[in-house]
Amino acid sequence: MLRFHLLLLVCLVALPAAAQKRAMTTDDGLRMKGLSGALMTPDGEGVLFSVSELDWDKNKRNTTWHHIPADSGAAYPYLGKDGGSDLRYSPDGSLLALKRTVDKKSQLFVLRTVGGEARQLTKHKESVGSYRWSPDSKSLYFVSNWARSAEEQKEYENGNDAIFVDEGANGQRAGRWQSVWQASAADGSLKQLTGDSLRISSLSPSPDGKHLIFAGRKENWRNNVHLAEMYLYTLADSSLVKLTDNESPEGPFVWSPDGSKVAFQAAHLTEFDLRNEKIFLRDMESGETTMVSGAFTGNIGAFVFTPDGQAILFNGLQRTNRNLYRLELSDGSLTQVSDVTGSLDVMAFSKDRSHMVYRFSSTSTPPDLYSSPTDRLAPTRLTDLNPLVRDSLLLATASTVVWNSTDGTEIEGRLLLPPVHSGDAGPLLLHIHGGPAGVFSNRWSYRDHVWGGLGYVQLMPNVRGSSGYDDELLRGNMNDIGGGNFHDLMTGVDKMIGDGLADPSRLAVRGWSYGGILGGWTITQTHRFKAASVGAMVSDWTSEYGPGFNFDVSRWYLGGNPWENAEFWRERSPLTHAHKVRTPTLILHGMNDTTDTEPQSMMFFAAIRDAGNAPVRYIRFPREPHGFREPRHQRTRDVEEIRWIHEHVTGEKWTPFAVPKKKATEKEKPATD
């Protein structure tokens, strides 16, 4: 490590003062501005976008909205200090709807696009959930929980809040049935449309304004999303018809421009299956449903119809890059409209679908906003949110690597080298992604560059089970959790050593969620790593059955249940083998995590500690769910992970970065082009 520091010092001394750059820190990452939302004005000439910034004093991030011409120019603040979320233009372009919190309830507001202040439209008893405009721009449809009666509310406030698990609208936590409501855009008057006992999602009005389609569940059990069905509501007679009866979750729903068909995503038409989701097309008169996206083998994101209804535009992840694709419905032919090396995430289309606004990032490029025609990629850059990264910071260099696992399966991964790389074998940090059907794609993450600045070679394998590839790889770890994917990791490490990039005596592993699970499993199977960090893990599959267990893990990755397949569940649990751990291990978990419950980490910590064969440390984070929200906790997580890994891998004491200043030192504008 000393060799790396000396090399870096020599390189920096040799540079002119103006060209000198420094390594990135955790606090640089936390202070970065984030691009969190965008939409195009109905005429396609302007773009609204939101920027999030760190407020260290209040331990949160604040979001502000801005307007900028779609062909670039100066951005100016929009919506003022009250802000808003979930912005949607009316189809006629005269109004902009948004949500704001009033007395702890989310309510709809509208403002005229020609100017003026937003006015509160709804004063609903319960929070407004997802919503959509009616095609004639006269109404808004929204989903909301059933309200308690006055007597029920009084009893609830007095402590009568026992939860009858999986009964009625309850799941593990208290739940309530939901209805679709209609609000007048003129005066906010409300009409309840549905009253059936359902949990509702993916609401979508038909182009002629006569129907609503949505997904509904008649129960709220944990892990039963596959029981959602497609429903059609007719406004003229208030009828509600269930269109499907299967075990395949469908949605979101997009109507064709003429209203004759509905496109939706699903992995399968009848089963809850482990496959990449496809686009299906349902004829609303005959009910005939056809899969139309068979030519695409990756992961499909947001999609829309072209105005003539003859094609679908969609975002697609193929291997590690995300691009825009056009699917012709007449013959199923597929055109890749963009060909970026990175991640092009479409955020909004113009009303006529001729233009789009998108966020682009890559491993070496932080996210910024661009506009482009949709028939070809001709980007106009709209923002330059974080010039510090480009102008002042040293970044890791990234590439894609491929190797064969023990059984010959081809595995692809991302490889990051330190900003200043001597060519000698260095410390290797093995990252494991979540999921299991996650993926390491070509997109920005500040943490990668913090590790790079510390001199680490980083390997990010897309092991079997990863999305973005074909169904064969996605299904590659079915009933084999911790089997083939463990070998995919270790053969990748061997390749790094064989290529002269990694020092076999300085290896570390880290992961979160499923990455924490597979990371925990890995250190029970090998002693090759000098340090490990595992976050939001599951250590014992049987005890997680019920509390936070995901249905797909039981059904696809383990098989059976803990009484029919008890031995396999026990054998593939990291807790069973915790006494074998010799790797110094840091464990991290949010105490409000309902995805992978927090006692799982406590058990793994206690087992390693009591076995006494390796150093172990456990840090619990109050209030945090599966993904951390509070900046101070995010900083502690990152700093303590670096401290643990760096000291155990290199033997060097590491001095944490300075605590962030109260206000960021840079005041760059949201857009500078």
C-alpha positions in Angstrom: 0.0 0.0 0.0 2.9 2.3 0.7 4.1 1.7 -2.8 0.8 3.0 -4.2 0.8 6.1 -2.0 4.4 7.0 -3.1 3.4 6.4 -6.8 0.4 8.7 -6.4 2.5 11.4 -4.7 5.0 11.3 -7.5 2.3 11.6 -10.2 0.7 14.5 -8.4 3.9 16.4 -7.9 4.6 16.0 -11.6 1.3 17.6 -12.6 0.8 21.4 -13.0 -1.0 22.8 -10.0 -4.2 23.5 -12.0 -4.3 19.9 -13.3 -3.8 18.2 -9.9 -6.6 16.1 -8.7 -7.2 14.2 -5.5 -8.9 11.0 -4.5 -12.6 10.9 -3.9 -14.0 10.7 -0.4 -17.2 9.4 1.1 -18.2 13.0 1.9 -17.6 14.0 -1.8 -20.2 11.4 -2.6 -22.7 12.4 0.0 -22.4 16.1 -1.1 -23.1 15.2 -4.7 -26.3 16.6 -6.2 -28.7 13.9 -7.3 -31.1 13.9 -10.3 -34.3 12.5 -8.9 -37.1 13.2 -11.4 -37.9 14.8 -14.8 -40.8 15.4 -17.2 -41.2 17.2 -20.5 -43.7 20.0 -21.0 -46.6 19.0 -23.2 -45.3 21.1 -26.1 -41.9 19.3 -25.8 -40.1 22.7 -25.5 -39.3 22.6 -21.8 -38.2 20.1 -19.1 -38.9 20.1 -15.4 -36.4 18.3 -13.3 -35.7 17.8 -9.6 -32.4 18.0 -7.8 -31.6 16.6 -4.4 -28.9 18.0 -2.1 -27.5 17.1 1.2 -28.7 19.0 4.3 -26.2 17.7 6.9 -27.7 19.8 9.8 -31.1 18.3 9.3 -29.7 14.8 8.4 -31.7 14.6 5.2 -31.7 15.5 1.5 -33.8 18.3 0.2 -35.4 18.3 -3.3 -35.9 21.4 -5.5 -37.6 21.6 -8.9 -36.1 23.5 -11.9 -37.2 24.4 -15.5 -34.9 24.4 -18.5 -35.5 24.7 -22.2 -35.4 21.3 -23.9 -32.7 22.6 -26.3 -30.5 23.7 -23.4 -30.1 27.1 -21.8 -30.3 28.5 -18.3 -32.3 26.7 -15.6 -34.5 28.5 -13.1 -36.2 27.4 -9.9 -39.7 26.1 -10.2 -42.5 25.5 -7.6 -40.7 27.5 -4.9 -39.9 26.3 -1.4 -43.1 24.2 -1.0 -42.0 22.0 -3.8 -43.9 18.9 -4.7 -43.6 15.3 -5.9 -45.1 13.1 -8.6 -45.6 15.9 -11.1 -48.0 15.2 -14.1 -49.2 17.5 -16.8 -52.8 17.3 -17.9 -53.3 15.9 -21.4 -54.3 19.3 -22.8 -51.2 20.9 -21.2 -53.1 23.6 -19.3 -52.5 22.2 -15.8 -49.8 20.6 -13.8 -50.7 18.3 -10.9 -48.5 17.4 -8.0 -48.6 16.1 -4.5 -47.8 17.9 -1.3 -48.1 16.8 2.4 -50.8 18.6 4.4 -51.3 17.6 8.0 -49.3 14.4 7.4 -51.5 13.4 4.5 -50.5 13.5 0.8 -52.9 15.7 -1.2 -53.2 16.7 -4.8 -52.4 20.3 -5.9 -52.8 21.8 -9.4 -51.4 25.0 -11.0 -51.9 26.6 -14.4 -49.0 26.1 -16.7 -49.2 29.8 -17.8 -48.2 30.8 -14.3 -49.5 31.3 -10.8 -49.5 29.5 -7.5 -50.4 25.9 -6.9 -53.9 25.4 -5.3 -54.9 22.5 -3.1 -57.3 20.3 -5.0 -58.1 17.5 -2.5 -58.6 17.4 1.2 -59.0 13.7 1.4 -59.2 11.9 4.8 -56.4 9.6 3.7 -53.3 10.2 1.7 -53.5 10.3 -2.1 -51.5 7.4 -3.6 -50.8 6.9 -7.2 -52.9 9.0 -9.6 -53.5 9.7 -13.3 -55.2 12.4 -15.3 -58.4 11.7 -17.3 -57.9 12.0 -21.1 -60.2 15.1 -21.2 -58.1 16.8 -18.5 -61.3 17.4 -16.4 -60.6 14.8 -13.7 -57.9 13.0 -11.8 -58.2 9.4 -10.7 -56.3 8.3 -7.6 -55.9 5.4 -5.2 -56.4 5.8 -1.5 -56.8 3.7 1.6 -60.2 3.3 3.2 -60.7 5.8 6.0 -61.5 4.7 9.5 -64.8 5.8 11.0 -64.6 8.5 13.7 -65.1 5.8 16.3 -62.5 3.5 14.8 -60.0 6.4 14.6 -60.6 7.3 18.3 -60.1 3.7 19.3 -56.9 3.5 17.2 -55.5 6.7 18.7 -56.2 5.3 22.2 -54.0 2.3 21.5 -56.4 -0.3 20.0 -54.0 -1.1 17.2 -53.5 -4.9 17.5 -52.6 -6.4 14.1 -54.4 -9.6 13.1 -51.7 -10.9 10.7 -52.8 -11.9 7.2 -56.4 -11.2 8.0 -58.5 -8.8 5.9 -56.3 -6.1 4.5 -53.5 -6.8 7.0 -50.2 -8.4 6.2 -47.4 -8.5 8.7 -48.2 -4.9 9.4 -51.5 -3.1 9.5 -53.1 -2.5 6.1 -56.3 -1.2 4.7 -58.3 -1.9 1.6 -58.1 0.7 -1.2 -60.5 2.4 -3.5 -60.2 4.4 -6.7 -61.5 8.0 -6.5 -62.3 10.7 -9.0 -61.4 14.3 -8.3 -62.7 17.2 -10.3 -59.9 19.3 -11.7 -62.1 22.4 -11.4 -63.2 22.3 -7.8 -61.8 19.2 -6.2 -65.1 17.5 -5.6 -64.7 13.8 -5.0 -66.4 10.6 -6.1 -65.6 7.1 -4.9 -65.5 4.7 -7.9 -64.6 1.3 -6.4 -65.6 -0.3 -3.1 -64.4 -3.8 -3.5 -62.0 -5.1 -0.9 -58.8 -4.8 -2.9 -55.2 -3.6 -2.7 -54.7 -1.6 -5.9 -51.7 -0.7 -8.1 -50.8 0.2 -11.7 -53.9 2.4 -12.4 -54.3 3.4 -16.0 -57.3 5.2 -17.7 -58.3 4.3 -21.3 -57.8 6.9 -24.0 -61.5 7.4 -24.5 -62.0 8.0 -20.8 -64.5 5.2 -20.5 -62.5 2.6 -18.5 -59.8 2.2 -15.9 -57.5 -0.8 -15.7 -55.5 -1.7 -12.6 -54.0 -4.6 -10.7 -55.8 -5.7 -7.6 -55.2 -8.2 -4.8 -57.9 -9.6 -2.5 -55.4 -10.2 0.3 -52.3 -8.5 1.6 -50.2 -11.5 2.6 -46.5 -11.1 2.6 -44.8 -12.6 -0.5 -48.0 -13.1 -2.4 -47.7 -10.4 -5.1 -48.2 -13.1 -7.7 -51.9 -13.2 -6.7 -52.6 -9.8 -8.1 -55.0 -9.8 -11.0 -56.0 -7.4 -13.8 -59.3 -5.6 -13.3 -61.3 -3.4 -15.7 -63.6 -0.7 -14.3 -66.3 0.9 -16.5 -67.2 4.4 -15.5 -70.6 4.4 -17.2 -72.1 1.7 -15.1 -69.6 1.4 -12.3 -69.0 -2.3 -13.1 -65.7 -4.0 -12.1 -64.6 -7.1 -14.0 -61.6 -9.3 -13.2 -59.8 -10.1 -16.5 -57.3 -12.6 -15.3 -57.1 -15.5 -12.9 -53.6 -16.8 -12.6 -50.4 -16.8 -10.5 -48.5 -14.3 -12.7 -48.2 -10.7 -11.5 -49.0 -8.2 -14.4 -48.2 -4.5 -14.8 -47.7 -1.7 -15.4 -50.4 -1.3 -18.0 -50.2 1.0 -21.0 -53.2 1.5 -23.4 -52.6 1.7 -27.2 -53.6 5.1 -28.6 -56.9 3.8 -30.0 -57.8 2.0 -26.8 -58.1 -1.4 -28.5 -55.2 -3.0 -26.7 -53.3 -2.9 -23.4 -49.6 -3.7 -23.1 -48.2 -4.9 -19.9 -45.1 -6.6 -18.4 -45.1 -10.1 -17.0 -42.6 -13.0 -16.8 -45.3 -15.5 -17.8 -49.0 -15.5 -18.6 -50.0 -18.1 -16.0 -47.2 -18.8 -13.6 -45.0 -16.8 -11.2 -41.9 -17.8 -13.0 -38.2 -16.8 -12.8 -37.7 -15.3 -16.2 -37.0 -11.9 -17.6 -40.2 -9.9 -17.9 -41.6 -9.6 -21.4 -44.1 -7.2 -23.0 -47.5 -8.8 -23.6 -50.3 -7.3 -25.7 -54.0 -8.0 -24.7 -56.8 -7.4 -27.2 -59.5 -5.7 -25.0 -62.4 -7.0 -27.1 -61.4 -10.7 -27.6 -59.1 -11.1 -24.5 -56.4 -12.7 -26.7 -53.0 -12.0 -25.2 -49.7 -12.3 -27.2 -46.1 -11.9 -26.1 -44.6 -9.3 -28.4 -41.0 -8.7 -27.1 -39.5 -12.1 -27.7 -36.6 -10.8 -29.7 -35.2 -9.0 -26.6 -33.4 -11.2 -24.1 -32.4 -8.6 -21.4 -34.3 -6.6 -18.8 -37.1 -4.4 -20.0 -37.9 -1.1 -18.2 -40.4 1.7 -18.9 -42.2 1.5 -22.2 -44.7 3.6 -24.3 -46.6 3.2 -27.5 -45.8 5.4 -30.5 -48.6 7.8 -31.5 -49.7 5.5 -34.4 -49.8 2.5 -32.1 -47.6 0.5 -34.5 -44.6 0.3 -32.2 -43.4 0.4 -28.6 -40.4 2.3 -27.3 -38.8 0.9 -24.2 -35.7 1.1 -22.0 -33.7 -2.1 -22.0 -30.7 -3.4 -20.1 -28.6 -5.8 -22.2 -25.7 -7.2 -20.2 -24.2 -4.1 -18.5 -25.5 -1.3 -20.7 -29.0 0.3 -20.9 -30.3 1.8 -24.1 -33.5 2.8 -25.9 -35.2 0.2 -28.2 -38.0 0.3 -30.7 -40.2 -2.8 -31.1 -42.4 -3.1 -34.2 -45.7 -4.7 -33.4 -46.4 -5.8 -36.9 -43.5 -8.3 -37.1 -41.8 -8.2 -33.7 -38.6 -6.7 -35.2 -36.4 -4.8 -32.8 -34.2 -1.7 -33.4 -31.7 -0.5 -30.9 -32.1 3.3 -31.2 -29.2 4.3 -28.9 -25.9 2.5 -28.5 -24.4 4.1 -25.4 -21.7 2.5 -23.2 -23.3 3.2 -19.9 -26.9 3.6 -18.7 -29.5 5.7 -20.6 -32.5 5.9 -18.3 -35.5 7.5 -20.1 -37.3 9.7 -17.6 -40.0 11.1 -19.8 -41.2 11.4 -23.4 -42.8 14.3 -25.2 -46.6 13.9 -25.8 -46.0 13.1 -29.5 -43.1 10.6 -28.5 -40.8 12.4 -30.9 -38.4 13.5 -28.1 -37.3 12.2 -24.7 -35.5 13.4 -21.7 -33.1 10.9 -20.1 -30.5 10.5 -17.4 -27.2 9.2 -18.5 -24.4 7.9 -16.3 -21.6 5.4 -16.5 -19.1 4.0 -14.1 -16.9 7.1 -14.7 -19.6 9.7 -15.4 -22.1 10.9 -12.7 -25.7 11.3 -13.7 -26.8 14.3 -15.8 -29.9 15.2 -17.8 -30.1 15.1 -21.6 -32.7 15.5 -24.3 -32.8 13.8 -27.7 -35.1 12.8 -30.6 -36.4 9.3 -30.2 -35.7 8.2 -33.8 -32.0 8.5 -33.2 -29.7 9.5 -30.4 -28.7 13.2 -30.8 -28.1 14.3 -27.2 -28.4 17.8 -25.9 -26.9 18.1 -22.4 -29.1 20.0 -20.1 -27.3 19.8 -16.7 -23.8 19.7 -15.2 -24.7 19.0 -11.6 -21.3 17.9 -10.2 -18.4 19.6 -12.0 -16.2 18.8 -9.0 -16.1 15.2 -10.0 -14.8 16.0 -13.5 -12.5 18.8 -12.6 -11.0 17.8 -9.2 -11.3 14.1 -8.5 -9.3 11.1 -9.5 -11.6 8.3 -10.7 -11.2 4.6 -11.0 -11.0 3.2 -14.6 -13.6 0.7 -15.6 -13.8 -2.2 -18.1 -15.8 -5.4 -18.6 -14.1 -8.8 -18.1 -15.3 -12.3 -18.9 -14.2 -15.7 -17.5 -15.5 -19.2 -17.2 -16.8 -20.7 -14.0 -15.9 -24.2 -12.8 -18.7 -25.8 -14.9 -17.9 -23.7 -18.0 -20.6 -21.1 -17.5 -19.5 -17.8 -19.0 -19.5 -15.0 -16.3 -19.2 -11.3 -17.0 -18.2 -8.6 -14.6 -17.1 -5.1 -14.1 -13.5 -4.5 -13.3 -12.3 -1.2 -11.8 -8.6 -0.3 -11.4 -7.3 2.5 -9.1 -6.9 5.9 -10.7 -3.1 5.6 -10.5 -2.3 1.9 -11.2 1.3 0.8 -11.1 0.6 -2.4 -12.9 1.6 -4.5 -9.9 -0.9 -6.8 -8.1 -2.8 -4.8 -5.6 -5.5 -5.4 -2.9 -8.7 -6.8 -4.4 -12.2 -5.9 -3.2 -14.8 -8.4 -4.4 -18.3 -6.8 -4.6 -21.5 -9.0 -4.6 -24.7 -7.5 -5.8 -28.2 -7.9 -4.3 -31.2 -9.7 -5.7 -30.4 -12.5 -6.2 -31.6 -11.1 -9.6 -29.6 -7.8 -9.4 -26.8 -6.8 -11.7 -23.7 -4.7 -11.8 -24.4 -2.4 -14.8 -22.4 0.4 -16.3 -23.7 3.2 -14.1 -22.3 5.6 -11.5 -21.6 4.8 -7.8 -19.5 7.1 -5.8 -18.4 4.3 -3.5 -16.5 2.6 -6.3 -14.3 5.6 -6.7 -13.7 6.0 -3.0 -12.4 2.5 -2.9 -10.4 3.1 -6.1 -8.8 6.1 -4.4 -7.7 3.9 -1.6 -5.8 1.7 -4.1 -8.2 -1.2 -4.5 -8.7 -3.3 -7.6 -12.4 -4.0 -7.7 -14.2 -7.0 -9.2 -18.0 -6.9 -9.6 -19.2 -10.3 -11.0 -22.6 -10.8 -12.6 -22.9 -14.3 -11.2 -25.6 -16.8 -12.4 -28.9 -15.5 -11.2 -28.2 -11.9 -12.5 -30.6 -10.0 -14.6 -29.8 -8.2 -17.8 -28.7 -11.4 -19.5 -30.8 -14.3 -20.9 -33.2 -16.5 -19.0 -30.7 -19.3 -18.8 -28.3 -17.2 -16.7 -31.2 -15.7 -14.7 -32.4 -19.2 -13.8 -28.8 -20.5 -13.2 -29.0 -20.6 -9.4 -32.5 -22.1 -9.1 -32.5 -24.5 -6.1 -28.7 -23.9 -5.8 -28.4 -20.8 -3.7 -24.7 -20.5 -2.6 -23.7 -23.2 -5.1 -22.7 -22.3 -8.6 -22.8 -18.5 -7.8 -20.2 -19.0 -5.1 -17.9 -20.7 -7.7 -18.6 -17.8 -10.1 -17.2 -15.5 -7.5 -14.1 -17.5 -6.7 -13.2 -18.2 -10.3 -13.4 -14.4 -10.9 -11.0 -13.8 -8.1 -8.7 -16.5 -9.5 -8.7 -14.7 -12.9 -7.7 -11.4 -11.2 -4.8 -13.2 -9.5 -3.9 -15.0 -12.7 -3.9 -11.7 -14.7 -1.5 -10.2 -12.2 -4.0 -7.6 -10.9 -4.8 -9.0 -7.5 -2.5 -9.9 -4.6 -3.8 -13.3 -3.2 -2.7 -12.2 0.3 -4.8 -9.0 0.2 -8.4 -10.1 -0.7 -11.6 -8.6 0.8 -15.3 -9.2 0.1 -18.4 -7.0 0.6 -22.1 -7.2 -0.2 -25.5 -5.9 0.8 -28.9 -7.7 0.8 -28.4 -10.8 -1.3 -24.8 -9.6 -1.6 -24.6 -9.8 2.2 -26.2 -13.3 2.2 -23.8 -14.7 -0.5 -20.9 -12.8 1.2 -21.7 -14.4 4.5 -21.9 -17.8 2.8 -18.6 -17.2 1.1 -16.6 -16.6 4.3 -18.0 -19.9 5.7 -16.7 -21.8 2.6 -13.2 -20.3 2.2 -10.5 -18.6 4.4 -8.9 -16.7 1.5 -10.3 -13.3 2.4 -8.6 -11.0 4.9 -11.7 -9.0 5.6 -15.5 -9.1 4.9 -18.4 -6.6 5.2 -21.9 -8.1 5.0 -25.0 -5.9 5.2 -28.7 -6.6 5.5 -28.1 -10.3 5.3 -30.0 -13.5 6.0 -28.0 -16.0 8.0 -30.6 -18.7 8.6 -33.3 -19.5 6.0 -35.6 -21.4 8.3 -36.0 -18.6 10.9 -36.5 -16.1 8.2 -39.5 -18.0 6.9 -42.4 -15.7 7.7 -40.7 -12.7 9.3 -39.2 -11.2 6.2 -38.7 -14.1 3.8 -39.2 -13.3 0.2 -41.5 -15.7 -1.7 -39.2 -15.9 -4.7 -36.3 -17.1 -2.6 -38.3 -20.0 -1.2 -39.9 -20.9 -4.5 -37.0 -20.5 -6.9 -33.6 -20.5 -5.0 -34.1 -23.0 -2.2 -37.2 -25.0 -3.2 -39.9 -26.4 -1.0 -40.3 -25.2 2.6 -38.5 -25.7 5.9 -40.3 -28.9 6.8 -40.2 -30.6 3.4 -36.7 -29.5 2.5 -35.3 -29.0 6.0 -31.8 -30.4 5.4 -31.1 -28.3 2.3 -32.4 -25.1 4.0 -30.1 -25.7 6.9 -27.1 -26.7 4.9 -27.3 -23.6 2.7 -27.6 -21.2 5.7 -24.5 -19.3 6.7 -25.4 -19.6 10.3 -24.9 -23.4 10.1 -21.3 -22.9 9.2 -20.5 -19.8 11.2 -18.0 -21.7 13.3 -15.8 -22.1 10.2 -15.4 -18.4 9.7 -11.8 -17.2 10.0 -12.3 -13.9 8.1 -12.5 -10.7 10.2 -16.1 -9.7 9.6 -18.1 -6.5 9.9 -21.9 -6.9 10.0 -24.3 -4.0 9.2 -28.1 -3.9 9.4 -31.0 -1.4 9.6 -33.2 -2.1 12.6 -36.4 -1.3 10.6 -35.5 -3.7 7.8 -38.6 -5.9 6.8 -37.0 -7.3 3.7 -34.2 -9.2 5.5 -35.0 -8.9 9.2 -32.4 -7.5 11.6 -32.2 -10.5 14.0 -30.6 -12.5 11.1 -27.4 -10.4 11.5 -27.5 -10.6 15.3 -27.5 -14.4 15.0 -24.6 -14.4 12.6 -22.7 -11.9 14.8 -23.3 -14.0 18.0 -22.3 -17.2 16.3 -19.0 -15.9 15.0 -18.2 -14.2 18.3 -19.0 -17.2 20.4 -17.1 -19.6 18.1 -14.1 -17.4 18.7 -12.3 -18.1 15.5 -12.4 -14.6 13.9 -12.8 -10.9 14.9 -16.4 -9.7 14.4 -18.1 -6.4 14.8 -21.8 -5.6 14.5 -23.3 -2.1 13.9 -27.1 -1.7 14.1 -28.8 1.4 12.6 -32.0 2.6 14.3 -35.0 3.6 12.1 -33.3 2.4 8.9 -35.1 0.1 6.4 -33.4 -2.2 3.9 -31.9 0.8 2.0 -30.5 3.5 4.4 -32.1 7.0 4.2 -30.4 9.1 6.8 -27.1 10.7 5.7 -25.4 10.3 9.0 -26.1 6.6 9.0 -25.0 6.4 5.4 -21.7 8.0 6.3 -21.1 5.8 9.4 -21.9 2.7 7.3 -19.4 3.7 4.6 -16.6 5.0 6.9 -16.7 2.0 9.2 -16.7 -0.4 6.3 -13.6 1.3 4.9 -11.9 1.3 8.3 -12.6 -2.4 8.9 -11.6 -3.7 5.4 -8.6 -1.4 5.0 -7.0 -2.1 8.3 -7.5 -5.9 8.1 -6.3 -6.1 4.4 -3.4 -3.7 4.5 -2.5 -3.7 8.2 -2.5 0.1 8.1 -4.5 2.2 10.4 -6.9 4.4 8.5 -7.9 7.9 9.4 -11.6 8.7 8.5 -12.5 11.6 6.3 -13.4 14.9 8.1 -17.1 15.3 9.0 -19.0 17.3 6.3 -19.3 21.0 6.7 -22.7 22.4 7.5 -23.1 23.6 4.0 -21.5 22.4 0.8 -18.6 24.6 -0.3 -19.6 24.5 -3.9 -22.6 26.4 -5.1 -22.7 25.2 -8.7 -26.0 25.9 -10.5 -28.3 23.0 -11.4 -27.5 23.6 -15.1 -24.5 25.4 -16.6 -24.7 24.7 -20.3 
